[in-house]
Amino acid sequence: SVELPARMADTVRAAVASGDYADAGEVVRDALRDWSAKRRVATAELEELRQLIREGDESGPGIDAELVFARLRAKYAAMAEG
């Protein structure tokens, strides 16, 4: 037995009344399946992000972006002159 706020209970009753579901339990089971699937996806995405962060940390020291862009500007300026 689960107590729902009135608005949610009305939504469950409407889903059953529309014929989309046979009973309230079916609505709740479907909602829990959707919630579980969303949690699995979120957990997988979070683990992927953590793995990418680990890979970045392990890849060595970073290079200052301004230094990289300055080198590129100088390289292409020399190519344009040459």
PyMOL commands that set and color helices and strands:
alter all, ss='L'
color gray80, all
select helices_A, chain A and resi 6-17+24-58+65-81
alter helices_A, ss='H'
color red, helices_A
deselect
rebuild
show_as cartoon
